[in-house]
Amino acid sequence: MKTQIDLHKFTEEELIILNHEIVERLRSLQQRRLNNKLAAFHLGERVSFLTPDGRNQEGHISRINKKTISVVMENGNCWNVPPAVLKKVSSNKKTVPRKATDRDDNVVTLRPSS
């Protein structure tokens, strides 16, 4: 349905107000679309994406930000990626929860000061 609006009837002040309302509505719609895309992903999920130079990257979601998703690669590199370019990767590997006794060279155990 196409509605015709004669903008010549409006004063400059009315056009400015209308412009602000239109911009606010467009931002609201864009934010809703972004939130829906962000909600499709979960922490720890395996995803892939293409870098700007065309390389395929694969990693796990470490954080879901306001506009991007932080993805950590196997080598430790981290990328902040828009959700629109992410693809879920089906993983045949079963993840085994780590035991408290497992040690990782990259983890520093903090002890309370005496």
C-alpha positions as CSV (number, residue, x, y, z in Angstrom):
1,M,0.0,0.0,0.0
2,K,1.6,3.2,-1.1
3,T,0.6,6.4,0.7
4,Q,1.2,9.8,-0.9
5,I,2.1,12.6,1.5
6,D,2.4,16.2,0.2
7,L,5.4,17.5,2.0
8,H,4.8,21.0,0.6
9,K,2.0,21.4,3.2
10,F,4.4,21.2,6.1
11,T,6.3,24.1,7.7
12,E,10.0,23.8,8.2
13,E,9.5,23.2,11.9
14,E,7.0,20.4,11.2
15,L,9.3,18.8,8.7
16,I,12.2,18.8,11.2
17,I,9.9,17.1,13.8
18,L,8.8,14.6,11.3
19,N,12.4,13.9,10.3
20,H,13.3,13.2,13.9
21,E,10.4,10.8,14.4
22,I,11.3,9.0,11.2
23,V,15.0,8.6,12.2
24,E,14.0,7.4,15.6
25,R,11.6,4.8,14.1
26,L,14.2,3.6,11.7
27,R,16.8,3.2,14.4
28,S,14.3,1.3,16.5
29,L,13.6,-1.1,13.6
30,Q,17.3,-1.6,12.9
31,Q,18.0,-2.3,16.6
32,R,15.2,-4.9,16.7
33,R,16.6,-6.7,13.7
34,L,20.1,-6.7,15.3
35,N,18.8,-8.0,18.6
36,N,17.0,-10.9,16.8
37,K,20.2,-11.8,15.0
38,L,22.2,-11.6,18.2
39,A,19.7,-13.8,20.0
40,A,20.2,-16.6,17.5
41,F,23.7,-17.2,19.0
42,H,24.8,-18.6,22.4
43,L,28.0,-18.5,24.4
44,G,30.4,-21.4,23.6
45,E,28.7,-22.1,20.2
46,R,31.0,-22.9,17.3
47,V,30.8,-20.4,14.4
48,S,32.6,-19.5,11.2
49,F,33.0,-16.3,9.2
50,L,34.9,-14.9,6.3
51,T,37.6,-12.2,7.1
52,P,37.7,-9.1,5.0
53,D,40.6,-10.7,3.0
54,G,38.4,-13.8,2.3
55,R,39.9,-16.3,4.7
56,N,37.5,-18.6,6.5
57,Q,37.8,-18.4,10.3
58,E,36.3,-20.8,12.8
59,G,36.0,-20.4,16.6
60,H,33.8,-20.3,19.7
61,I,31.6,-17.4,20.9
62,S,33.1,-15.9,24.0
63,R,30.9,-12.9,24.4
64,I,27.8,-11.3,22.9
65,N,28.2,-7.6,22.8
66,K,25.6,-4.8,21.9
67,K,26.4,-4.9,18.2
68,T,28.9,-7.7,17.6
69,I,29.8,-11.1,18.8
70,S,33.3,-11.9,20.2
71,V,34.7,-15.1,18.6
72,V,37.9,-16.7,19.9
73,M,40.0,-18.8,17.5
74,E,41.9,-22.0,18.4
75,N,45.1,-19.9,18.3
76,G,43.7,-17.5,20.9
77,N,43.1,-14.6,18.5
78,C,39.8,-12.8,19.1
79,W,37.5,-11.2,16.5
80,N,34.5,-8.9,17.1
81,V,32.1,-10.0,14.3
82,P,28.7,-8.7,13.3
83,P,26.1,-11.5,13.7
84,A,25.0,-11.1,10.1
85,V,28.2,-12.7,8.8
86,L,28.4,-15.5,11.3
87,K,27.4,-19.1,10.4
88,K,26.9,-21.8,12.9
89,V,29.2,-24.8,12.6
90,S,28.0,-28.3,13.4
91,S,30.6,-29.9,15.6
92,N,31.1,-33.6,15.7
93,K,33.5,-33.1,18.6
94,K,32.0,-33.6,22.0
95,T,33.2,-31.2,24.5
96,V,34.2,-32.7,27.8
97,P,33.8,-30.5,30.9
98,R,37.2,-29.7,32.5
99,K,37.9,-31.0,35.9
100,A,39.1,-28.8,38.7
101,T,42.3,-30.7,38.8
102,D,43.1,-30.0,35.1
103,R,45.9,-27.5,34.7
104,D,46.3,-25.0,31.8
105,D,49.6,-23.2,31.3
106,N,47.6,-20.0,30.4
107,V,45.7,-20.0,33.7
108,V,47.0,-18.3,36.8
109,T,45.5,-19.4,40.1
110,L,44.8,-16.4,42.4
111,R,45.0,-16.8,46.1
112,P,43.8,-14.4,48.7
113,S,46.5,-12.3,50.3
114,S,47.4,-13.0,53.9
